[in-house]
């Protein structure tokens, strides 16, 4: 008897004989189940959220507490150190937006080509709750990062003041760091939304959890049918 390959049916793990008339494509698809669209999207969300977090933390550490006032003729000119705070803040904003886009893809993506209507997905009240939280945390993180980045940029570009008592302030301390942590939290919430989405999709298609990957059912069914029609000795 030839070698066997481990297969999934609706209840338990079974072993189907590896025989010539079973398409090799089925074996390849089974071996590739661990490397799928779900994992790729999840890694994208986590990576982008982590990068946004790192950019925000570094921006917080690089931001000076205040500039150096230089006395001019009836004005104060604020001199700020040459640091990448604004660039880092902008990078944190951009990667957070990309992470949010990837998070929405994780929820709405037609995995294995099978589309699920939004109203069917959000019948899962837990998914709906986490989706709203993810949207809220993302918006709050984005607002904090954008506000701080814009404020810091304005302080540096408008550095001539007629108020002779100005202390050359910079953006409020802690906002970059707070926005960074919220960006990471948002990525985690989007990952939770993806897991709940997969559960909701499973309920929608009425598939057993052991099947795992949508689109593999036909292949498994075909293999089992062939094995029944062509029993081995």
Long-range contacts (C-beta under 8 A, 24 or more apart in sequence): 1-232, 1-233, 2-232, 5-30, 6-30, 7-220, 7-223, 7-224, 8-210, 8-211, 8-212, 8-216, 8-220, 9-210, 9-220, 9-224, 10-208, 10-210, 10-211, 11-208, 11-210, 12-210, 13-210, 16-223, 16-224, 16-227, 17-227, 17-232, 19-227, 19-230, 19-232, 21-226, 21-230, 22-223, 22-226, 22-227, 23-222, 25-219, 26-219, 26-220, 26-222, 26-223, 29-216, 29-219, 30-216, 30-219, 30-220, 33-212, 33-213, 33-216, 36-213, 37-109, 37-111, 37-112, 38-111, 38-194, 38-198, 38-213, 41-102, 41-105, 41-106, 41-109, 41-194, 42-106, 42-191, 42-194, 44-102, 45-99, 45-102, 45-103, 45-106, 45-187, 45-190, 45-191, 45-194, 46-187, 46-191, 48-95, 48-96, 48-98, 48-99, 48-102, 48-187, 49-95, 49-96, 49-99, 49-183, 49-184, 49-186, 49-187, 49-188, 49-190, 50-184, 50-187, 51-95, 52-92, 52-93, 52-95, 52-96, 52-99, 52-141, 52-145, 52-180, 52-183, 52-184, 52-187, 53-92, 53-180, 53-181, 53-183, 53-184, 53-187, 54-180, 55-88, 55-89, 55-91, 55-92, 55-95, 55-180, 56-88, 56-89, 56-92, 56-145, 56-176, 56-177, 56-179, 56-180, 56-181, 56-183, 57-176, 57-177, 57-180, 58-88, 59-84, 59-85, 59-88, 59-89, 59-92, 59-149, 59-176, 59-180, 60-173, 60-174, 60-176, 60-177, 60-180, 62-88, 63-152, 63-170, 63-171, 63-173, 63-176, 64-170, 65-170, 65-173, 66-167, 66-168, 66-169, 66-170, 67-155, 67-159, 67-168, 67-169, 67-170, 68-168, 69-166, 69-167, 69-168, 72-160, 74-162, 74-164, 75-160, 75-161, 75-162, 75-164, 76-160, 76-161, 76-162, 76-163, 76-164, 76-166, 76-168, 77-159, 77-160, 77-161, 78-155, 78-159, 78-160, 78-161, 78-166, 78-168, 79-159, 79-168, 80-155, 80-156, 80-159, 80-168, 80-170, 85-152, 85-176, 86-149, 86-152, 86-153, 86-156, 89-145, 89-148, 89-149, 89-152, 89-176, 90-149, 92-145, 92-149, 92-176, 92-179, 92-180, 92-183, 93-142, 93-145, 93-146, 93-149, 95-183, 96-138, 96-141, 96-142, 96-145, 96-183, 96-186, 97-142, 99-138, 99-183, 99-186, 99-187, 99-190, 100-138, 100-142, 100-186, 100-190, 102-190, 103-134, 103-138, 103-186, 103-187, 103-189, 103-190, 103-193, 103-194, 106-190, 106-191, 106-193, 106-194, 106-197, 107-131, 107-190, 107-193, 107-194, 107-197, 111-198, 111-201, 111-213, 111-214, 111-215, 112-213, 112-214, 112-215, 112-216, 113-215, 114-201, 114-205, 114-214, 114-215, 116-200, 116-201, 116-204, 116-205, 120-200, 120-204, 121-197, 121-200, 121-201, 121-204, 122-200, 123-200, 124-196, 124-199, 124-200, 124-203, 126-196, 127-193, 127-196, 127-197, 127-199, 127-200, 130-189, 130-192, 130-193, 130-196, 131-193, 133-189, 134-186, 134-189, 134-190, 134-192, 134-193, 137-182, 137-185, 137-186, 137-189, 138-183, 138-186, 138-189, 138-190, 140-182, 141-179, 141-180, 141-182, 141-183, 141-185, 141-186, 142-179, 144-175, 144-178, 144-179, 144-182, 145-175, 145-176, 145-179, 145-180, 145-183, 147-175, 148-172, 148-175, 148-176, 148-179
